[in-house]
Amino acid sequence: MRVTEVRPSEEVCHEAGWFAWDFYLEKPLTEEDIGRFRPLGSFLYLSSLKKPFFKSEGEYFHIKGIRGEDHFRAAVHAQHTDFLNMLRERLEDT
Amino acid sequence: MIYLNHAATSWPKPQCVVDALIRYTQAVPEGQGRSSLGTGRGDILQECRESLGRLLGVKETERIFLTSGATEGANLVLRGMDWRDCRIYVAQTEHNCILRPLWNLPGILDRVRILPCDGKGFLKLSALQEIPQGKGAVIVSHCSNVTGAVQPMADISEYVRKKGYFFIGDVSQSLGCIPVCGDEWGADVLIFTGHKGLLGPQGTGGVYIRDGLTPAPLKYGGTGRESGRLAYRPGEYEYEPGTQNLPGIAALKAGADYVYGIGVEQIYRKEQEDMERLFLGLERADGFCLFGPGREEPRGPVLSFEMNGLRPADLSYILRENYEILVRDGLHCAPLIHEAIGSGKDGTLRVSISYGTKKEELDALTEAVREIGGALSHACDRSTAF
């Protein structure tokens, strides 16, 4: 999974202390891609929705996206922005 | 796209509002009383005050001051009044446009008290009874922007005035949607915005300050009157210095007149019916928790809920991506109420409607939420139980 760009999300979740970034991908997310988020944290996949939704979350991060989209969203607490680099490396390694 | 975020800002605006904005921008500028140029169009500021006065239920329309919105109106009063030896009681339901001016006002916080609300967002009237005789102010929002609970303002005002305090009402979420009766309530101050129920543009709003209350202005500048006098004598202030947002004010007047033309009672009735339809639809969805007033209790055009297993932000994301439904998630800039209603640090998902909202749009939301609830209850691909 190659990440082409990471940019601040237009979604405003600062209110609860989260800051979000959108990760843009070379190709649309497949079910196999989504499976790579499973080990990161607590995982949920709503496959029966018209546009299947997934999320993976831990103590200081939230990841969510839609199968078939060329991007997903990662939100972290302000003091954990290093998670974003780790996430990118981890996804590009697999 | 289905827009159900009218408590943030109403959309679309009526054509008359758009037309007024364009017409005023294109017309020969008025002098705001500072020029020999007569446009023959009258004084848009005063006309707007009169239009607003009908909806605010106040006769002293010259005491309605136009600002950039409720936040500026609240700051003008809260930061401009002399609160020495005063206490300020603020409802737990309040928005940050009230809380932050207070919390950042030097030397006042130890004299600010929170008036608790119940689990639905209604102010506990017993807490009002416990307020000691004294001086200061009690600040209450007419309609909660989180739960939609509509407060009994006349009753609250009566308690407040008996105790010797000023009564400050924030009608930002109710004006244009729910009848507001400033004079009947005996309100000393009414804070409002122009871009929600009044259907005006963003960057408009104001504050009614009854005669006799004279907060020091936040801003000083040219007003076109008595320009040779540089310093004001205490209490003889002016509150609208500088060039005003006249196109916005013309559009706000158009919005207020549009609302008045339909009738606020009619708008309230229609929105009540729509909220009931929504309430009944959502009540039956699986894994679902509604916050705020019950079916029979007074509610504005706002409804908050959460769904077990999904954060409000996730639900909002799914609604937008899957169903093109726009709502709002989070604390809604009213951070204190969430403890009372039990909605937690992620807040709620809020649906808010307007007079123009269609029944099919509400049904689409209900159907979408049920589908999501169904998908959630059948989700076998989850690594941790929520």
Interface residues (C-beta under 8 A of the other chain):
Chain A: E11 C13 E15 A16 R38 S42 F43 L44 Y45 L46 S47 S48 L49 K50 K51 F53 K55 H62 K64 I66 E69 R73
Chain B: G309 L310 R311 A313 D314 Y317 I318 E321 N322 G330 L331 C333 K345 D346 G347 E371 I372 G374 A375 L376 H378 A379 D381 R382 S383 T384 F386
